[in-house]
């Protein structure tokens, strides 16, 4: 009888003819994963957004993976992986590397199943994510300045301690687990035309694409990446996995330099397109989700709405489109910065530099004009000493304003120029 187990973190099938590594994922694997994790992982809802539908011109649905206990889709793959460990493998324990979502998912289900879990996280990981991982029962080791260094340490530590490595994306059991989302989605809304899904290493997108395309190949599956780190897009274009330089992005959940070999092969077959979004577009989307849907989404999860908001997804007019909101784990300090950046991107906060007469009442005059135009002053920097390039008797003023959008900003600039103020834009 054939037996399936783990050797050095890989799935190995033992038959009468020997052993072989199994790295493919089929529709039947996703169906089996659905049956396996059904009593552990609750289905996530699909919500129709009336306001986004009006804004984007398509019937917009949101797959709310951010509502899982750990706040992300990662529970599906982690649970499926851990449930397939043999009794001996479970006694050996597991190890993983993660900056947040994968860590919490592995810790949660390892604890539920009585498996020892050690999680290596980068030293700069926000305290809230470290604390939540520990609260779910994981033993946290802080090592490395970024995910790649944490990953390398976890791989070494796993070999030294005999623990099984739980890869965040490039493993058939992980991919099959994430694919259960696709089966759910088809049951919840079988008449979709397009599904938008964030891509990091590609585990979620791979599983979802298999589930959807093997059921209804007419449904488009489109991946979203950050402009500054489009590792899957570049790999698909090169027809082989390429590694990109590290980059800082608001989409930390999909900030992967090198995608998986397995996920690349799957998405080469099933994915219709990859779209990239800018940091400003992501920040604006996080803000839109908060204001429009009263929903907290991390940067990576907001890429789907960012693409729709920026008009980057073609052929959606009047169609049924589902945006996967993959997670909601975001550090509050980062959220504050994202919100402010989103306000700038959408014209809700504006900075203007201008030159004034260095006389009593000059600043009051410009503030009165701003007040009459219903703009709110948030900050004022009055610079007389270091006003480079300004003649004697003039001073530079930097104003940070709360505005109503681009049209309001354009009107403000026009009125100030008409009033004789010299604008010193440094944007």
C-alpha positions as CSV (number, residue, x, y, z in Angstrom):
1,X,0.0,0.0,0.0
2,X,1.3,3.5,-0.9
3,X,2.3,5.7,2.0
4,X,2.8,9.4,2.1
5,X,5.1,11.2,4.6
6,X,7.7,13.9,5.0
7,X,11.4,13.8,4.4
8,X,13.4,17.0,4.8
9,X,10.2,18.9,4.6
10,X,9.2,17.4,1.2
11,X,6.2,15.2,0.6
12,X,7.4,11.7,-0.2
13,X,5.3,8.8,-1.5
14,X,6.6,5.3,-0.7
15,X,5.5,2.5,-3.1
16,X,6.6,-1.0,-3.9
17,X,9.0,0.6,-6.5
18,X,10.7,3.0,-4.0
19,X,10.1,6.6,-3.0
20,X,9.4,9.7,-5.0
21,X,8.9,13.4,-4.1
22,X,5.4,14.6,-4.7
23,X,5.2,18.3,-5.6
24,X,2.1,18.6,-7.7
25,X,-1.3,19.7,-6.6
26,X,-4.6,18.6,-8.1
27,X,-8.2,19.5,-7.7
28,X,-8.7,16.3,-5.7
29,X,-6.0,17.4,-3.2
30,X,-8.0,20.6,-2.6
31,X,-11.2,18.7,-2.2
32,X,-9.5,16.4,0.3
33,X,-8.1,19.4,2.2
34,X,-11.6,20.8,2.4
35,X,-12.8,17.6,4.0
36,X,-9.8,17.5,6.3
37,X,-9.9,21.0,7.7
38,X,-13.7,21.5,7.7
39,X,-14.1,21.0,11.4
40,X,-11.2,23.3,12.3
41,X,-11.3,26.3,9.9
42,X,-14.6,28.2,9.6
43,X,-15.6,29.3,6.1
44,X,-15.1,33.1,5.4
45,X,-18.1,35.1,4.2
46,X,-18.5,36.8,0.8
47,X,-20.0,40.3,1.1
48,X,-21.5,42.3,-1.7
49,X,-20.4,46.0,-1.7
50,X,-23.0,48.4,-3.0
51,X,-20.7,51.4,-2.7
52,X,-17.7,49.8,-4.4
53,X,-20.0,48.4,-7.1
54,X,-21.2,52.0,-7.9
55,X,-17.6,53.3,-7.8
56,X,-16.0,50.6,-10.0
57,X,-18.9,50.0,-12.4
58,X,-19.0,46.2,-11.7
59,X,-20.8,44.0,-9.1
60,X,-18.1,43.9,-6.5
61,X,-17.8,41.1,-3.9
62,X,-15.3,40.8,-1.1
63,X,-14.0,37.4,0.1
64,X,-13.3,38.3,3.8
65,X,-10.3,36.1,4.8
66,X,-9.4,38.8,7.3
67,X,-12.2,37.5,9.6
68,X,-10.5,34.3,10.5
69,X,-9.4,33.9,14.1
70,X,-5.7,34.7,13.3
71,X,-6.8,37.4,10.9
72,X,-5.7,35.9,7.6
73,X,-6.1,33.0,5.0
74,X,-3.0,31.3,6.3
75,X,-5.0,29.2,8.7
76,X,-6.2,27.0,5.8
77,X,-2.7,25.9,4.6
78,X,-1.2,25.6,8.1
79,X,-4.1,23.4,9.3
80,X,-4.0,21.2,6.3
81,X,-0.3,20.7,6.7
82,X,-0.3,19.9,10.4
83,X,-3.3,17.4,10.1
84,X,-1.3,15.3,7.6
85,X,1.7,14.8,9.9
86,X,2.1,11.2,11.2
87,X,2.1,10.6,14.9
88,X,6.0,10.4,14.8
89,X,6.2,13.6,12.7
90,X,4.0,15.4,15.2
91,X,6.2,14.3,18.1
92,X,9.2,15.7,16.3
93,X,7.6,19.2,16.3
94,X,7.5,21.8,13.5
95,X,9.3,25.0,12.8
96,X,8.4,28.0,10.5
97,X,9.7,31.4,9.5
98,X,7.2,34.3,9.3
99,X,6.8,38.0,9.9
100,X,3.2,37.5,11.2
101,X,0.3,35.7,9.5
102,X,1.9,32.3,8.8
103,X,3.4,32.4,12.3
104,X,0.1,32.8,14.0
105,X,-1.6,30.2,11.9
106,X,1.1,27.5,12.6
107,X,1.1,28.4,16.3
108,X,-2.7,28.2,16.6
109,X,-3.2,24.8,14.9
110,X,0.0,23.2,16.3
111,X,-1.3,24.0,19.8
112,X,-4.8,22.6,19.0
113,X,-3.2,19.4,17.7
114,X,-0.6,19.1,20.6
115,X,2.4,19.7,18.4
116,X,5.4,21.7,19.5
117,X,5.9,24.7,17.2
118,X,8.9,27.0,17.1
119,X,8.5,30.2,15.0
120,X,11.5,32.3,13.8
121,X,10.5,35.9,13.3
122,X,12.7,38.9,12.2
123,X,14.0,41.0,15.1
124,X,12.1,44.0,13.9
125,X,8.7,42.3,13.9
126,X,6.1,44.5,15.6
127,X,5.5,43.5,19.2
128,X,1.8,42.8,18.7
129,X,2.5,40.1,16.1
130,X,5.1,38.5,18.4
131,X,2.7,38.6,21.3
132,X,-0.2,37.1,19.3
133,X,2.0,34.2,18.1
134,X,3.1,33.4,21.6
135,X,-0.5,33.7,22.8
136,X,-1.5,31.1,20.2
137,X,1.1,28.8,21.8
138,X,4.1,29.2,19.5
139,X,7.7,29.4,20.8
140,X,9.1,32.6,19.2
141,X,12.7,33.0,18.3
142,X,13.7,36.5,17.1
143,X,16.5,36.2,14.5
144,X,17.6,38.2,11.5
145,X,16.9,41.7,10.2
146,X,14.5,40.5,7.5
147,X,12.3,37.5,6.5
148,X,15.1,35.9,4.4
149,X,17.5,35.8,7.4
150,X,14.8,34.5,9.6
151,X,14.0,31.8,7.0
152,X,17.6,30.7,6.8
153,X,17.9,30.5,10.6
154,X,14.6,28.5,10.8
155,X,15.9,26.0,8.2
156,X,19.2,25.5,10.1
157,X,17.4,25.2,13.4
158,X,14.9,22.8,12.1
159,X,17.6,20.4,10.9
160,X,19.5,20.7,14.2
161,X,16.4,19.9,16.3
162,X,14.8,17.4,13.9
163,X,11.7,19.6,13.4
164,X,9.6,19.6,10.2
165,X,9.7,22.8,8.3
166,X,6.3,24.3,7.5
167,X,6.9,26.4,4.4
168,X,4.7,29.5,4.0
169,X,3.8,28.9,0.4
170,X,6.0,26.4,-1.7
171,X,4.5,23.1,-0.4
172,X,1.7,21.0,-1.9
173,X,-0.1,20.6,1.4
174,X,0.0,24.4,2.0
175,X,-1.2,25.1,-1.5
176,X,-4.1,22.6,-1.3
177,X,-5.2,24.1,2.0
178,X,-5.2,27.6,0.6
179,X,-7.2,26.3,-2.4
180,X,-10.2,25.5,-0.1
181,X,-10.9,29.2,-0.3
182,X,-11.6,28.7,-4.1
183,X,-14.1,25.9,-3.4
184,X,-15.9,28.0,-0.9
185,X,-16.0,31.0,-3.2
186,X,-17.5,28.9,-6.1
187,X,-20.3,27.7,-3.7
188,X,-21.0,31.1,-2.4
189,X,-21.0,32.8,-5.8
190,X,-20.7,30.4,-8.8
191,X,-21.4,33.1,-11.4
192,X,-18.3,35.2,-11.0
193,X,-16.5,36.6,-14.0
194,X,-13.2,37.7,-12.3
195,X,-11.4,36.9,-9.1
196,X,-8.6,39.2,-7.8
197,X,-6.1,37.7,-5.5
198,X,-2.9,39.0,-3.9
199,X,0.4,37.2,-4.7
200,X,3.4,36.9,-2.4
201,X,5.1,33.5,-2.7
202,X,2.0,32.3,-4.6
203,X,0.5,29.7,-2.3
204,X,-2.9,31.3,-2.0
205,X,-3.2,32.2,-5.6
206,X,-2.0,28.8,-6.8
207,X,-4.6,26.9,-4.7
208,X,-7.4,29.3,-5.5
209,X,-6.6,29.2,-9.3
210,X,-6.6,25.4,-9.4
211,X,-10.0,25.2,-7.6
212,X,-11.6,27.8,-9.9
213,X,-10.0,27.0,-13.2
214,X,-10.6,23.3,-12.9
215,X,-14.3,24.0,-12.1
216,X,-14.9,26.9,-14.5
217,X,-12.0,27.9,-16.8
218,X,-14.0,30.9,-18.0
219,X,-13.6,32.7,-14.7
220,X,-10.5,35.0,-14.9
221,X,-8.0,34.7,-12.0
222,X,-5.8,37.8,-11.8
223,X,-2.9,38.2,-9.3
224,X,-1.9,41.5,-7.6
225,X,1.6,42.5,-6.6
226,X,3.4,45.5,-5.2
227,X,5.1,47.6,-7.9
228,X,8.3,47.6,-6.0
229,X,8.5,43.8,-5.7
230,X,6.7,42.1,-8.6
231,X,8.5,38.7,-8.1
232,X,5.8,36.5,-9.7
233,X,5.2,38.9,-12.6
234,X,8.9,38.9,-13.5
235,X,9.2,35.2,-13.0
236,X,6.2,34.5,-15.3
237,X,7.7,36.8,-17.9
238,X,11.0,35.1,-17.7
239,X,9.4,31.6,-17.7
240,X,11.5,30.7,-14.7
241,X,11.8,31.7,-11.1
242,X,13.9,34.9,-10.7
243,X,15.0,36.6,-7.5
244,X,14.5,40.3,-7.1
245,X,16.4,42.7,-4.7
246,X,14.7,43.4,-1.3
247,X,12.3,46.3,-1.2
248,X,10.3,48.1,1.4
249,X,6.6,48.1,0.8
250,X,3.3,48.7,2.7
251,X,2.4,45.2,1.4
252,X,4.7,43.4,3.8
253,X,2.5,40.3,3.6
254,X,3.4,39.7,0.0
255,X,7.0,41.2,0.1
256,X,8.6,38.0,-1.3
257,X,11.9,38.3,-3.3
258,X,11.7,34.8,-4.8
259,X,8.4,32.9,-5.4
260,X,8.1,29.2,-5.1
261,X,9.1,26.7,-7.8
262,X,5.8,24.8,-7.4
263,X,3.7,28.0,-7.2
264,X,5.4,29.4,-10.3
265,X,4.6,26.2,-12.3
266,X,1.0,26.2,-11.2
267,X,0.4,29.9,-11.9
268,X,2.2,29.6,-15.3
269,X,-0.7,27.3,-16.2
270,X,-3.7,28.9,-14.6
271,X,-3.2,32.6,-14.0
272,X,-4.7,35.0,-16.5
273,X,-2.7,38.1,-15.6
274,X,-0.6,39.8,-12.9
275,X,-1.3,43.5,-12.1
276,X,1.0,45.7,-10.0
277,X,-0.1,48.6,-7.8
278,X,1.8,51.5,-6.3
279,X,2.4,52.3,-2.7
280,X,0.1,55.3,-3.0
281,X,-2.7,53.2,-4.6
282,X,-2.4,50.7,-1.8
283,X,-2.5,53.4,0.9
284,X,-5.6,54.8,-0.7
285,X,-7.3,51.4,-0.9
286,X,-6.7,50.7,2.9
287,X,-8.3,54.1,3.5
288,X,-11.2,53.3,1.1
289,X,-11.9,50.0,2.9
290,X,-11.9,51.7,6.3
291,X,-14.2,54.5,5.2
292,X,-16.5,52.7,2.7
293,X,-16.8,49.2,4.2
294,X,-15.7,49.9,7.8
295,X,-13.2,47.1,7.2
296,X,-9.6,46.8,8.4
297,X,-7.3,45.3,5.7
298,X,-3.5,45.0,5.7
299,X,-1.5,46.5,2.8
300,X,-1.2,43.2,0.9
301,X,-5.0,42.5,1.2
302,X,-5.8,46.0,-0.1
303,X,-4.0,45.4,-3.4
304,X,-7.2,44.0,-5.0
305,X,-9.2,47.1,-4.2
306,X,-6.2,49.3,-5.2
307,X,-6.2,47.8,-8.7
308,X,-10.0,48.3,-9.1
309,X,-9.9,51.8,-7.7
310,X,-7.0,52.7,-10.1
311,X,-8.9,51.3,-13.1
312,X,-6.2,48.8,-13.8
313,X,-8.4,45.8,-14.2
314,X,-9.8,45.5,-17.7
315,X,-13.2,44.2,-18.9
316,X,-15.0,44.5,-15.6
317,X,-17.8,46.9,-16.6
318,X,-21.1,45.3,-15.5
319,X,-19.3,42.0,-14.6
320,X,-19.2,40.1,-11.3
321,X,-15.8,40.7,-9.6
322,X,-14.6,39.2,-6.3
323,X,-11.7,40.9,-4.5
324,X,-10.0,38.6,-2.0
325,X,-9.3,40.5,1.3
326,X,-6.6,38.2,2.4
327,X,-5.8,39.5,5.9
328,X,-6.3,42.3,8.4
329,X,-3.2,42.0,10.6
330,X,-1.6,45.4,10.6
331,X,0.5,47.2,13.2
332,X,-1.4,50.3,14.5
333,X,1.7,52.5,13.9
334,X,1.9,51.4,10.3
335,X,-1.8,51.9,10.0
336,X,-1.5,55.5,11.1
337,X,1.1,56.1,8.5
338,X,-0.9,54.3,5.8
339,X,-4.0,56.3,6.6
340,X,-2.0,59.6,6.3
341,X,-0.4,58.5,3.1
342,X,-3.8,57.5,1.8
343,X,-5.2,60.9,2.7
344,X,-2.4,62.5,0.7
345,X,-2.9,60.1,-2.3
346,X,-6.6,61.0,-2.4
347,X,-6.2,64.7,-2.0
348,X,-7.5,64.8,1.5
349,X,-4.2,66.2,2.9
350,X,-2.2,68.6,0.9
351,X,1.1,70.5,1.6
352,X,1.7,73.8,0.0
353,X,4.8,76.0,0.3
354,X,4.5,79.7,-0.4
355,X,6.4,83.0,0.0
356,X,5.0,85.8,2.1
357,X,5.9,89.4,3.0
358,X,7.8,89.4,6.3
359,X,5.4,91.9,7.9
360,X,2.8,91.7,10.7
361,X,-0.5,90.3,9.5
362,X,0.8,88.7,6.3
363,X,0.4,85.2,7.7
364,X,-3.0,86.0,9.1
365,X,-4.2,87.2,5.6
366,X,-3.3,83.9,3.9
367,X,-4.9,81.9,6.8
368,X,-8.2,83.9,6.4
369,X,-8.2,83.1,2.7
370,X,-7.7,79.4,3.4
371,X,-10.5,79.5,6.0
372,X,-12.9,81.1,3.5
373,X,-12.2,78.2,1.1
374,X,-13.1,75.7,3.7
375,X,-9.7,74.1,4.0
376,X,-8.4,73.2,7.5
377,X,-4.9,74.0,8.6
378,X,-3.2,71.0,10.3
379,X,0.4,72.3,10.6
380,X,2.3,75.6,10.0
381,X,6.1,75.9,9.5
382,X,7.1,79.6,9.4
383,X,10.7,79.7,8.1
384,X,12.5,83.1,8.1
385,X,16.1,82.1,9.1
386,X,16.6,79.3,6.5
387,X,14.5,80.8,3.7
388,X,17.0,80.0,0.9
389,X,16.5,81.9,-2.3
390,X,14.1,84.4,-0.7
391,X,14.9,88.1,-0.8
392,X,15.2,90.1,2.4
393,X,11.8,91.1,3.6
394,X,10.2,87.8,2.5
395,X,9.6,84.6,4.4
396,X,8.7,81.0,3.4
397,X,5.7,79.2,5.0
398,X,4.9,75.6,4.7
399,X,1.2,74.7,5.3
400,X,-0.3,71.2,5.8
401,X,-3.9,71.4,4.9
402,X,-7.0,69.2,5.2
403,X,-8.8,69.4,1.9
404,X,-11.7,67.8,0.0
405,X,-9.9,66.3,-3.0
406,X,-8.0,67.2,-6.1
407,X,-10.6,69.7,-7.3
408,X,-10.4,71.6,-4.0
409,X,-6.6,71.6,-4.1
410,X,-6.6,73.0,-7.7
411,X,-9.0,75.8,-6.6
412,X,-6.8,76.6,-3.6
413,X,-3.7,76.9,-5.8
414,X,-5.5,79.1,-8.3
415,X,-6.8,81.4,-5.7
416,X,-3.4,81.9,-4.0
417,X,-1.7,82.5,-7.3
418,X,-4.4,85.0,-8.3
419,X,-3.9,86.8,-4.9
420,X,-0.2,87.2,-5.8
421,X,1.4,84.6,-3.6
422,X,4.4,82.8,-5.0
423,X,4.0,79.0,-4.6
424,X,7.2,77.1,-3.9
425,X,6.1,73.5,-4.6
426,X,8.5,70.7,-3.5
427,X,6.1,67.8,-4.1
